[in-house]
């Protein structure tokens, strides 16, 4: 099998505008965008010898960039200790940070909201009980306990594709159950 030869010296001229446009809409920060593109080019340089030519160079660089963007948000969110993505908004009347201004204070709950949350929790547990044991266990591990896909696949000796089929079926069953029993 022959190795595909790439010319890394042309990357900035050929791909930087495309990568910039792809990134800026996802992170909405010029400096972060430039950093992510630089990291992408660096990672591409480091792994250029592994490039097989099965996709175009641009597609390959975008796949590296996607992982860099995901890593950026993971790092940002882990620093905050929250699983959130900040969203700024701007309209003709105002602008600001959506999460800061539009999300209700979690400590400002009415008795009705508290009771509704408890009812929902009970309904979720009851619906989990309707799933078969393997499906319920995998669903809990992935969606509630946030286990890594690889860890779940290893524990149950299943493929990632099989895992996602199980998760999809569990979600569908849970949605149907909740629609019948809670909504």
C-alpha positions in Angstrom: 0.0 0.0 0.0 1.5 3.3 -1.0 1.6 6.2 1.3 -0.2 9.4 0.4 2.1 12.4 0.3 0.9 15.7 1.6 2.5 19.1 1.4 2.1 20.6 4.9 3.8 23.9 3.7 0.6 24.7 1.7 -1.9 24.1 4.6 -2.2 27.6 5.9 -2.8 29.1 2.4 -5.2 26.3 1.3 -7.2 25.6 4.4 -6.9 28.3 7.1 -9.9 30.3 5.8 -12.1 27.3 5.6 -11.0 26.1 9.1 -11.5 29.6 10.5 -15.1 29.8 9.1 -15.9 26.3 10.4 -14.6 27.1 13.9 -15.7 30.6 14.5 -19.4 29.7 14.3 -18.8 26.9 16.9 -16.8 28.8 19.5 -17.7 32.4 18.8 -14.3 33.7 19.9 -11.6 35.0 17.4 -8.6 34.1 19.7 -9.9 30.7 20.6 -10.6 30.0 16.9 -7.0 30.9 16.0 -5.6 28.8 18.8 -7.7 25.8 17.8 -6.6 26.1 14.2 -3.0 26.3 15.2 -3.4 23.2 17.4 -5.0 21.5 14.5 -2.2 22.2 12.1 0.3 21.2 14.8 -1.5 17.9 15.4 -1.7 17.4 11.7 2.0 17.9 11.3 2.7 15.5 14.1 0.6 12.8 12.5 1.2 13.6 8.8 3.0 10.3 8.3 -0.2 8.5 9.3 -2.3 10.2 6.7 -3.5 7.5 4.4 -5.2 9.6 1.7 -8.6 7.9 2.2 -10.2 11.3 2.7 -9.1 14.7 1.4 -6.5 16.7 3.5 -9.2 19.2 4.3 -11.6 16.5 5.6 -8.8 15.0 7.6 -7.9 18.4 9.1 -11.6 19.0 9.9 -11.8 15.7 11.8 -8.7 16.8 13.8 -10.3 20.2 14.4 -13.6 18.7 15.5 -11.8 16.8 18.3 -9.9 20.0 19.3 -13.2 21.9 19.6 -14.7 19.1 21.7 -11.6 19.1 23.9 -11.9 22.9 24.2 -15.4 22.7 25.5 -14.6 19.8 27.8 -11.7 21.7 29.3 -13.8 24.9 29.6 -16.7 23.0 31.3 -14.5 21.0 33.6 -12.9 24.3 34.9 -16.4 25.6 35.7 -17.4 22.3 37.2 -20.5 22.3 35.1 -21.6 20.7 31.9 -22.8 23.8 30.1 -21.9 25.7 27.0 -22.2 29.5 27.3 -24.4 31.1 24.7 -24.4 34.8 24.0 -27.4 36.3 22.4 -28.0 39.5 20.6 -31.3 40.9 19.3 -32.6 44.3 18.4 -33.5 45.1 22.0 -30.6 43.6 24.0 -27.6 41.3 24.3 -26.0 39.3 27.0 -25.2 35.9 28.3 -28.1 33.5 27.9 -27.2 31.2 30.8 -26.6 34.1 33.2 -29.8 35.9 32.5 -32.3 33.4 31.1 -31.9 30.3 33.3 -33.9 30.3 36.5 -32.1 30.2 39.9 -32.1 26.5 41.0 -32.7 27.6 44.6 -35.7 29.6 43.7 -38.1 26.7 43.3 -41.7 26.7 44.2 -43.3 23.8 46.1 -45.1 22.9 42.9 -41.9 22.6 40.9 -40.2 20.6 43.7 -43.2 18.2 43.8 -43.2 17.9 39.9 -39.4 17.1 39.9 -40.0 14.4 42.5 -42.9 12.9 40.5 -40.7 13.0 37.4 -37.9 11.2 39.3 -40.3 8.5 40.4 -41.7 8.1 36.8 -38.2 7.7 35.4 -37.4 5.0 38.0 -40.7 3.2 37.2 -40.0 3.4 33.5 -36.4 2.1 34.0 -38.0 -0.9 35.7 -39.9 -1.8 32.5 -36.6 -2.2 30.5 -34.8 -5.6 30.5 -32.0 -5.7 33.0 -29.1 -5.4 30.5 -30.8 -2.5 28.6 -31.6 -0.7 31.9 -28.0 -1.2 33.2 -26.4 0.0 30.0 -28.8 3.0 29.8 -28.0 4.0 33.4 -24.3 3.6 33.0 -24.2 5.7 29.8 -26.8 8.4 30.5 -26.8 8.7 34.2 -23.4 7.6 35.4 -21.6 9.0 32.3 -19.5 5.9 31.8 -17.1 5.9 28.8 -18.4 4.0 25.7 -15.3 1.8 25.7 -15.7 0.8 29.3 -19.3 -0.2 28.8 -18.5 -2.2 25.6 -15.7 -4.0 27.4 -17.9 -4.9 30.4 -20.7 -6.2 28.3 -18.6 -7.6 25.5 -20.5 -5.6 22.8 -19.5 -3.3 20.0 -19.9 0.5 20.0 -22.6 0.1 17.3 -24.5 -2.4 19.4 -24.2 -0.1 22.5 -25.8 2.7 20.5 -28.6 0.5 19.3 -29.3 -0.5 22.9 -29.2 3.1 24.1 -31.5 4.2 21.3 -34.0 1.4 22.1 -33.9 2.3 25.8 -34.4 6.0 25.1 -37.3 5.2 22.8 -38.9 2.9 25.4 -38.3 5.5 28.2 -39.8 8.2 26.1 -42.9 6.1 25.4 -43.2 5.1 29.0 -42.9 8.6 30.3 -45.4 9.9 27.7 -47.9 7.4 28.9 -47.2 7.6 32.7 -46.1 11.1 33.4 -47.1 13.6 30.8 
